[in-house]
């Protein structure tokens, strides 16, 4: 029997920096692995989570030139969105796509493999449909397209399955805001003048997010609240900002424009137990993108499982063969 894939040993970047992205923004980036290898960009979720440095270990460092970056306002990028004085007007999907292109040009990369999941999936698809000639392959673990129906499901519809936690999430808001867009109401709270109100709103948000993944015993229950205060505030502020504006994507556009991905091999890996981002989105994308292969991991939820992790390692290794 073939050996089970495992993470590669820890490595450190051989180069890193802050890229001037305009609008007063400096985007953190780093490269590790083989400087002459096949380029791969890790696109983190959230939005606003910051890049996970463990992602370096998904790639054979002898084969891949591994690029990580922190999206605007998060991680080691500056200014940091945990600071309430930092506005988010220059933090949109189009800005992030432009940052990715600016980073590609800065590093002298012609084409790169894109890997990510959750919000990272949406950003990967938006970038690849805008710049298909710059993408060699795509590996996604946890498919989302950030359509209004998906956001409404996560922040309202899932309440049918978790009525107690959802009512606590809703009832944290002023009564006048409980029947409209909960995400937009949280966005207003998170940008209000009172620091204590902002902190309580951020904590209520991640408490709901954790409730949605609490059943994922093979994944990472508690993943949303288990981060330092500054990182938590940046994450929630940026999430609410993006979701309140439907990520500045026309409803259904990523699915309608999936034909632009023709010729790009893709692997879509999705957990059957993902209640926050149900399988339907991955299924629809796989039907619209003939070069994509859908792998459904029965025991995985949104935060993954050992089997999902192995599937990611296998897909990345496959695309590195012959490089």
C-alpha positions in Angstrom: 0.0 0.0 0.0 1.2 3.6 -0.7 2.5 5.5 2.3 0.1 8.0 3.8 1.1 11.6 3.0 2.5 13.6 5.9 3.4 17.2 6.5 6.9 18.2 5.5 9.4 19.3 8.3 9.2 22.9 9.6 11.0 25.4 7.5 11.7 29.1 7.8 11.3 31.7 5.0 14.4 32.6 3.0 12.9 36.0 2.1 10.1 38.2 3.5 9.0 41.8 3.4 6.2 44.4 3.4 4.9 45.2 0.0 3.7 48.8 -0.5 0.2 48.3 -1.9 -0.9 51.9 -2.0 -3.6 53.5 0.1 -1.2 53.4 3.0 -1.3 49.6 3.1 1.7 47.4 3.5 1.1 43.7 2.8 3.3 41.1 4.5 4.7 38.3 2.3 7.2 35.6 2.7 8.8 32.9 0.5 10.2 29.5 1.5 11.2 26.2 -0.1 13.0 26.2 -3.4 13.7 29.7 -4.9 13.8 28.1 -8.4 10.8 25.8 -7.7 7.2 25.7 -8.8 5.4 28.8 -7.4 2.5 28.3 -5.1 0.5 30.9 -3.3 -1.4 30.2 0.0 -4.6 32.3 0.2 -5.9 32.4 3.8 -9.5 32.5 5.0 -11.5 34.8 7.2 -11.5 37.2 5.6 -9.0 38.7 8.1 -7.6 35.6 9.6 -4.0 36.2 8.5 -1.9 33.5 6.9 -1.2 30.4 8.8 2.6 29.8 8.8 1.9 26.0 9.1 0.8 26.1 5.5 4.5 26.0 4.5 4.6 22.3 5.5 1.9 21.3 3.0 4.5 21.7 0.2 7.6 19.7 -0.7 10.3 22.4 -0.1 12.5 20.9 -2.8 9.8 21.2 -5.4 7.8 24.3 -4.5 8.5 28.0 -4.1 6.0 28.6 -1.3 4.5 32.1 -1.0 2.4 33.2 2.0 0.9 36.6 2.5 -1.4 38.3 5.0 -4.4 40.1 3.4 -4.9 43.8 4.2 -5.4 44.6 7.8 -4.5 41.1 9.1 -1.6 39.2 10.4 1.7 41.1 10.0 0.3 43.4 7.3 0.0 47.1 8.3 -2.0 49.0 9.4 -3.8 46.4 11.5 -7.6 46.3 11.5 -7.6 45.8 15.3 -7.0 49.5 15.6 -10.4 51.2 15.4 -8.9 54.3 13.8 -7.9 52.1 10.8 -10.6 52.5 8.1 -11.6 49.7 5.9 -12.6 51.7 2.8 -9.5 50.5 1.0 -10.1 46.8 2.0 -12.3 45.1 -0.7 -12.1 42.1 -2.9 -10.8 44.1 -5.8 -8.0 45.5 -3.5 -7.0 42.0 -2.5 -6.9 40.8 -6.1 -4.7 43.8 -7.0 -2.4 43.0 -4.1 -2.0 39.4 -5.3 -1.1 40.6 -8.8 1.3 43.2 -7.3 3.0 40.5 -5.2 3.2 38.1 -8.2 5.0 40.8 -10.2 7.2 41.8 -7.3 8.4 38.2 -7.0 8.8 37.7 -10.7 6.3 34.8 -10.8 4.8 34.0 -14.2 2.1 31.5 -13.0 1.4 30.0 -9.7 -0.7 27.3 -8.0 -3.3 28.7 -5.7 -4.3 26.9 -2.4 -6.7 28.0 0.2 -10.2 27.4 1.7 -13.3 29.1 3.1 -13.0 32.8 2.3 -9.7 32.0 0.6 -11.7 29.9 -1.8 -13.8 32.9 -2.8 -10.7 35.1 -3.3 -8.9 32.3 -5.3 -11.9 32.0 -7.6 -12.2 35.8 -8.0 -8.5 36.2 -8.8 -8.4 33.2 -11.1 -11.4 34.3 -13.1 -9.8 37.8 -13.4 -6.4 36.5 -14.3 -6.7 32.9 -15.5 -3.5 33.1 -17.5 -1.6 33.5 -14.2 -2.9 30.3 -12.5 -1.4 26.9 -13.1 -3.6 24.8 -10.8 -6.0 25.3 -7.8 -6.4 23.3 -4.6 -9.4 24.3 -2.4 -10.3 22.8 0.9 -13.8 24.2 1.9 -15.5 25.8 -1.1 -17.3 29.1 -0.7 -18.4 31.8 -3.2 -19.7 34.3 -0.6 -23.0 34.7 -2.3 -25.7 36.4 -0.3 -27.5 33.1 0.1 -24.4 31.6 1.7 -23.9 34.5 4.1 -27.6 34.5 5.0 -27.4 30.7 5.7 -24.3 31.0 7.9 -25.6 33.9 10.0 -29.4 33.2 10.0 -30.3 29.9 8.4 -28.0 27.7 10.6 -30.0 29.0 13.5 -32.6 26.4 12.7 -30.1 23.8 13.8 -28.6 25.8 16.7 -31.5 27.9 18.0 -30.0 28.7 21.4 -26.6 29.9 20.2 -28.2 31.7 17.3 -30.7 33.6 19.5 -27.7 34.7 21.7 -25.9 35.9 18.6 -29.0 37.8 17.4 -30.0 39.1 20.8 -26.6 40.7 21.4 -27.9 43.4 18.9 -30.2 46.2 19.7 -33.8 45.1 19.3 -34.3 47.4 16.3 -31.5 45.5 14.4 -32.6 42.0 15.0 -35.0 41.5 12.0 -32.7 42.9 9.3 -29.2 42.0 8.2 -27.5 40.8 11.4 -24.1 41.0 9.7 -24.6 44.7 8.8 -25.8 45.4 12.3 -22.6 43.8 13.7 -20.5 45.8 11.2 -22.0 49.0 12.7 -21.3 47.9 16.3 -17.7 46.9 15.5 -17.0 50.4 14.1 -18.8 52.3 16.8 -17.0 54.7 19.3 -17.3 52.6 22.4 -14.3 50.1 22.9 -16.3 47.9 25.3 -19.2 47.6 22.9 -16.8 46.7 20.1 -15.1 44.1 22.2 -18.4 42.5 23.3 -19.6 42.4 19.7 -16.5 40.7 18.5 -16.7 38.1 21.3 -20.4 37.4 20.5 -19.5 37.0 16.8 -16.8 34.4 17.4 -19.0 32.6 20.0 -21.5 32.0 17.2 -18.8 31.0 14.7 -17.5 28.5 17.3 -21.1 27.1 17.9 -21.4 26.3 14.2 -18.2 24.2 14.2 -18.6 22.7 17.7 -19.7 19.3 16.4 -16.5 18.9 14.4 -14.7 16.6 16.7 -12.1 15.7 14.0 -11.5 19.3 13.1 -10.8 22.4 15.3 -13.7 23.3 17.6 -13.1 26.7 19.2 -11.0 27.8 16.2 -12.5 31.2 15.9 -12.2 32.4 19.5 -8.8 30.8 20.1 -6.7 33.8 19.0 -5.2 36.8 20.7 -7.5 39.8 21.2 -5.9 42.0 18.5 -6.1 39.2 15.9 -9.7 38.4 17.0 -10.8 42.0 16.6 -9.2 42.3 13.2 -10.8 39.1 12.0 -14.3 40.0 13.1 -14.1 43.6 11.8 -12.9 42.5 8.4 -15.4 39.6 8.2 -18.4 41.8 9.0 -17.1 44.5 6.6 -16.8 42.0 3.7 -20.0 40.0 4.4 -22.1 43.2 4.9 -21.1 44.2 1.4 -21.5 40.7 -0.2 -17.7 40.9 -0.8 -18.4 43.4 -3.5 -19.2 40.5 -5.9 -22.3 40.5 -8.0 -24.6 37.7 -6.8 -23.7 34.5 -8.6 -20.9 36.0 -10.6 -18.2 33.5 -9.6 -20.4 30.6 -10.7 -21.5 32.3 -13.9 -17.9 33.1 -14.8 -16.5 29.6 -13.9 -16.1 29.0 -17.7 -13.0 31.3 -17.4 -11.3 28.6 -15.4 -11.4 26.2 -18.4 -8.0 24.6 -18.8 -7.0 25.2 -15.1 -6.8 21.8 -13.3 -8.5 22.0 -9.9 -9.2 19.8 -6.9 -12.2 20.8 -4.7 -12.1 19.1 -1.3 -15.2 19.6 0.9 -16.4 18.1 4.2 -19.9 16.5 4.1 -20.4 17.7 7.7 -19.8 21.3 6.9 -23.0 22.9 8.1 -21.7 26.5 7.8 -20.8 26.1 4.2 -22.9 23.2 2.9 -21.7 20.9 0.1 -24.1 22.5 -2.4 -21.7 25.3 -3.3 -18.8 22.9 -4.0 -21.2 20.7 -6.1 -22.4 23.6 -8.2 -18.9 24.8 -8.8 -17.7 21.4 -9.9 -20.5 21.1 -12.4 -19.6 24.5 -13.9 -15.8 23.9 -14.0 -15.1 20.8 -16.1 -11.4 20.7 -15.2 -12.2 20.5 -11.4 -12.4 17.3 -9.5 -14.7 17.2 -6.4 -13.6 15.1 -3.4 -16.2 14.8 -0.6 -14.7 13.9 2.8 -17.5 12.2 4.7 -16.3 12.8 8.3 -15.0 16.4 7.8 -16.6 19.7 8.6 -15.5 23.2 7.9 -12.3 23.0 9.9 -11.2 19.8 8.3 -10.2 16.4 9.5 -7.1 14.1 9.1 -8.6 12.7 5.9 -9.2 16.1 4.4 -5.6 17.1 5.3 -4.3 14.1 3.6 -6.4 14.9 0.5 -4.9 18.4 0.4 -1.3 17.0 0.7 -2.0 14.5 -2.1 -3.4 17.0 -4.5 -0.5 19.4 -3.9 2.0 16.6 -4.4 0.3 15.5 -7.6 0.5 19.0 -9.1 4.2 19.1 -8.1 5.1 16.0 -10.0 7.6 16.6 -12.8 8.3 20.2 -11.7 
